[in-house]
Amino acid sequence: MDMHAIEFVDVSLRVGEDTLLRKVDGRVPKGRIVALIGPSGSGKSTLLSMCNLMRTPTSGEVYVEGREVRTWPVRELRQKVAMVFQSPTMFPGTVADNLSFGLRLHGLSLSNPAELLEDVGLDPSLLDKRAEDLSGGQKQRVALGRTLAMQPEILLLDEVTSALDVHAKLEVERTILSLHESRGTSMLWVTHDLAQARRIADIIFFMDAGELVEVRDAAAFFNEPQSAPARRFLETMREGDEVQ
Ligand SMILES: Nc1ncnc2c1ncn2[C@@H]1O[C@H](COP(=O)(O)OP(=O)(O)OP(=O)(O)O)[C@@H](O)[C@H]1O
């Protein structure tokens, strides 16, 4: 039995002259939340993209539930490992249409859209509204609901609250945490918000210049980062006003 949702083994990615990822080794244990943090351009989004075959390594392997990603049928993999982005795209049509979008691509329909909407903290009366008329926070919840309709076991979250105001950010964050509790979904969550990383993470992955420099228990990391780049990063972020 494999206890890891995702496992990176010596993963490198080179594009032309550039090395985007350098010998990344790390594990996302099943049912845990890993916050992926680090300076802009350090390779966080690139690392996420290796988990569902949006990109493939130049060398090394990525395992999802013990199976190397390149041996998964791509549709099956993307059902199991779903991604939510910073700015949710709403398709023309109603909220209900948007919730069932992924399932329809697989020739399936959504059995209980009202319940799904409640799961992401929205009122079922919104089902018939035009999705494009929703607020940013509501759109992000619909995007989450659309992803959850596929019943993924692993969620890749790429700065999913950074386009939201503080109130909507906390609400969406709480929604994700309660889904995590009820469904046990494993998560690899990129965030620029250190206060958020402290609130949500079991484990921290700290990246710098394409390397996964620290993989640590979250409390231990914030108490005492071990590497010089992590210490510098925490100091810079604490001086900035991004963190409240
Ligand atoms: N196709 C590509 N070819 C060359 N360089 C690329 C390509 N895609 C991304 N990069 C570079 O790879 C580096 C890592 O990018 P990535 O988006 O993964 O960083 P990030 O840590 O997610 O940054 P941010 O926090 O700003 O979103 C950046 O320097 C980026 O410019």
PDBQT file of the ligand as one rigid body, heavy atoms in Angstrom, charges set to zero:
ROOT
HETATM    1  N1  LIG A 301       8.109  27.477 -21.159  1.00  0.00    +0.000 N 
HETATM    2  C1  LIG A 301       9.048  28.099 -20.440  1.00  0.00    +0.000 A 
HETATM    3  N2  LIG A 301      10.249  28.338 -20.955  1.00  0.00    +0.000 NA
HETATM    4  C2  LIG A 301      11.225  28.945 -20.250  1.00  0.00    +0.000 A 
HETATM    5  N3  LIG A 301      11.052  29.399 -18.993  1.00  0.00    +0.000 NA
HETATM    6  C3  LIG A 301       9.858  29.190 -18.430  1.00  0.00    +0.000 A 
HETATM    7  C4  LIG A 301       8.793  28.546 -19.103  1.00  0.00    +0.000 A 
HETATM    8  N4  LIG A 301       7.738  28.494 -18.269  1.00  0.00    +0.000 NA
HETATM    9  C5  LIG A 301       8.120  29.085 -17.117  1.00  0.00    +0.000 A 
HETATM   10  N5  LIG A 301       9.390  29.513 -17.207  1.00  0.00    +0.000 N 
HETATM   11  C6  LIG A 301      10.200  30.147 -16.143  1.00  0.00    +0.000 C 
HETATM   12  O1  LIG A 301      10.329  29.208 -15.098  1.00  0.00    +0.000 OA
HETATM   13  C7  LIG A 301      10.436  29.850 -13.848  1.00  0.00    +0.000 C 
HETATM   14  C8  LIG A 301       9.453  29.230 -12.874  1.00  0.00    +0.000 C 
HETATM   15  O2  LIG A 301       8.127  29.638 -13.190  1.00  0.00    +0.000 OA
HETATM   16  P1  LIG A 301       6.888  29.284 -12.276  1.00  0.00    +0.000 P 
HETATM   17  O3  LIG A 301       5.686  29.925 -12.883  1.00  0.00    +0.000 OA
HETATM   18  O4  LIG A 301       6.845  27.831 -12.022  1.00  0.00    +0.000 OA
HETATM   19  O5  LIG A 301       7.269  30.028 -10.906  1.00  0.00    +0.000 OA
HETATM   20  P2  LIG A 301       6.385  30.324  -9.633  1.00  0.00    +0.000 P 
HETATM   21  O6  LIG A 301       7.222  29.986  -8.465  1.00  0.00    +0.000 OA
HETATM   22  O7  LIG A 301       5.070  29.625  -9.749  1.00  0.00    +0.000 OA
HETATM   23  O8  LIG A 301       6.195  31.885  -9.732  1.00  0.00    +0.000 OA
HETATM   24  P3  LIG A 301       5.012  32.845  -9.224  1.00  0.00    +0.000 P 
HETATM   25  O9  LIG A 301       5.051  32.771  -7.742  1.00  0.00    +0.000 OA
HETATM   26  O10 LIG A 301       5.442  34.202  -9.736  1.00  0.00    +0.000 OA
HETATM   27  O11 LIG A 301       3.744  32.356  -9.835  1.00  0.00    +0.000 OA
HETATM   28  C9  LIG A 301      10.214  31.324 -14.117  1.00  0.00    +0.000 C 
HETATM   29  O12 LIG A 301      11.464  31.944 -14.151  1.00  0.00    +0.000 OA
HETATM   30  C10 LIG A 301       9.554  31.333 -15.497  1.00  0.00    +0.000 C 
HETATM   31  O13 LIG A 301       9.850  32.527 -16.178  1.00  0.00    +0.000 OA
ENDROOT
TORSDOF 0
